[in-house]
Amino acid sequence: MDTKQLKLMTLDEAVSRIKDGMVLGIGTGSTIELLVPEIGKLVNDQNYQIIGVCTSERTEAQAKALHIPVIHVNDATHIDLAIDGADEIDPQLNLIKGGGAALFREKVIDEMATEFVVLADETKLVDYLGQTFKLPVEVDCFNWRLVMKRIAAHIEGEVTRRMVDGEPLVTDNGNYILDVHLAQQTDPYAFHEFLIHLTGVLETGYFLDLATEAIVGTQQGVKVLHH
């Protein structure tokens, strides 16, 4: 099975976590794009009273097109469940996220949720964070080059500004993304603390101790991993 088929395998399990009356954090990325129409079916076909809080403008547009009620995070008093994807998942259910450049909004909503469930295919399972994916760091446009130099001086790996079609990628918050190549021995907790205290860093793509459950599509079927 290809990766899309593996992602599709996770949807039924994810939908079973969604209950009528929930305030639902809706993530960003290719797996969540497959999930949003299933949420739409709950709202439109089964009359679920669900309110969505979206982690990106793209997800919000998709949800609204499917008539899923959406509110801004500042208008939410709580989030019952957040469902999102991940770029890497380690054995402790720590994550790297931010491949879709929505990491700041994702972290705000995923941290706010009582339960945070990750959907992924088996290619996202790694032995350590940074094994297959660079760490995204969202930074202010004003001093991005200074931040990049400070990070590069602190590590052995490469730091690059993310580009799309020859232009710097700009997040929904108007910031840049730096992608940091991580060495195997990098301590995610210590490195996050270093990064988050650099002036100009908004947030890192480390999602540590946040996920309560991961639903993973594998060649052997769906596996549910718990923190």
N, C-alpha and C positions, 0 to 999 in steps of 0.2 A: 504494500500500500504506500501511496505517496503521502507527503506531509499534510496535504489538504484533507485526505481521507482520515488520517490520524486525528486531525483537529475536529472533524465532523463527529468522530466517535465520542468526543467528550461532551457534546451538547445536551444529550438526554440527562446525563448525570448532573450537569450544571443547572438545567431547568428544574430538576427535582429539588434543588436547594431554594428555589424562589417561591415564596409564600404570598398569598393574597394579603394586601395591605402593607407590603414592605416599601420602605424607602431604599432604593437600589442604586448602588454605585456602579456605573457602567464604564468599563475601561476602554482601552484603545488598542488597535492592532488587528492583524488579519484574523485571528481566532475570534475576537470579539465581534468583528464585522459579520461573522457567521452566526453568532449568538443573538445579535440584536433582532433579527426577524423572528426568532423563536420567542423572545420577550414580547414582540408585537402580537404574536398569536395569543399569548396569555391575556393581553390587554383587550384585543379586539374580538377574539373568538370565545374566550372563557370569562370575560368581564372581570379580570383581576384588577383590583384597585392598586396599581403600582405607580410610584413616583420615581423617576429617574434623576440621578445626579451624574452628569457626564464629565469625563476626564479630558475631553478635547472638543474643539468646535466641530471636527469631522464626525465624531460619534454623536454629538448633539443633533447635527443636521440629519443623520441617518435615523435617529430615534424619533425626531419630530415628523419626518416623512412617513413613519409607520404609526403615527398618532399615539406615541407613547408620551404621557405627560412628563415634562421635564422642568426642574427648578434649578436655580443657581445654588452653588454650594453655600453661599452666605445666607440663603433663605432656608437651609436645612438645619433643623435642630438636632438631628441624628441621622445615621445611615445604618440600616439593619445589616445589610450584606453588600459587599463589593465583590464584583467578579471582573478579573482582569487577566491579561496574558503576561508572559515573561520572556526575556531573552535567554536567561540562564536560571536554573534551579539547582542548588547544591543539596547534599544529603540532609542538611538541617532546615530545608525549605527557605533558606535565604536566597535572595534573588538579585539579578541585575536586570533592570528595566530601562527603557529610554530609547530603544531602537526606533520608535515612532515619534521621538522628540516631544513626548507629552509627560515626561517624568515628574515635573513639579506638580502638575495638577493631579496626576495619578497618585503621588505620594500623599497629597492633602486628603484626597478622598479615601484612599486605602487605609490610612492611619485613623481616619474618623470612624470607619466601619466597625461594628461589633464583631463581624466575621469577614474574613478576606479570603476568597477562594481563587486559586490560580488555575487557568486552563492552558494546557500546552500539549505539544506532541513530544515524543520521546527524545528528539534531537536536542531539546532544551535541558535535559538532565546532564549535569556535569559533576566532576569530582571536586572542583574548586571554582570559585567565582573568578572569571577572567580566562578560563580555559579555552573558550571558543569565541568570546565576544568582548569587545572593548567596553570599558566603563564610560557611559555618557555622564557629562557634568554640564549642567545648565549655568551659563555665566552671562553677566551683563555685557552688553556690546561696548560700553565705554572703555573698559580696561581689559578686554578679553586677552589681548596679547601679553600683558603683564602677568595675568593669571596663568596663562599657558606656560610662560617662562618659569614661573615659580613652581608649577607642578613638574615640569620637565627637569628642573634642578633637583627635585626631591626623589625622583625615581630613575630606573634604568631604561624604561620603555619609552615609546614614542607618544607624543601628544599632538593631535591634529584638530583643526576646526572643521566641523562637518560641512560639506558642500553639496549642493544639489544643482545640477545643470550649470556648473561653473560659478554659482553664486552661493554665498553663505546661507545655510539653512537658518530660518528665523522661526522660533517657537510661537505658540499662541500668546505667550506673554511678552513677545518682542525681544527675546534673548537669543544668544548663540548656544550651540552645543559643542563642547570639546569632547573628543573621544580619546580615552587613555588606555594604552596597552598595559596590562597588568602582568607582573611576574608571578610565578606560581606561589611564591612564599608570601605574597602580599596579604597582610592582615586586614580584612575588610572593615573591621570596627575601628582600628587605628587610622587607616587611610581615610575613611569617611570623616573622622574627627579632624584630621589635618586639612582636608579639602573644605569642609564646611566653615572653617574659621578664616579662610582666605577672603579678603574683601573683594567682592565681585562674583563670588560663587553663590548662586541662589539655592541649588540643591544638587545632590549626587544621585546616580542611578542605583546605588545600593539600597535595597529594600530588606532590611535586617530585622528579624524577629517580628515580622508583620503578618505573613501568610499563616493562616490556620489550617489550610488544606490545599492540596494540589490534585487536580484531576488530569491525568496524563493519558493520552492515546498512544498505545504501543502496538507493535506487530502481534503481540499476544493478547490484545484486548485493552480495556480501560483499567488503569491502576489508580487507586485513590491513596494518596500519601498524606499523613498527618504530621503536624509539628511535634 
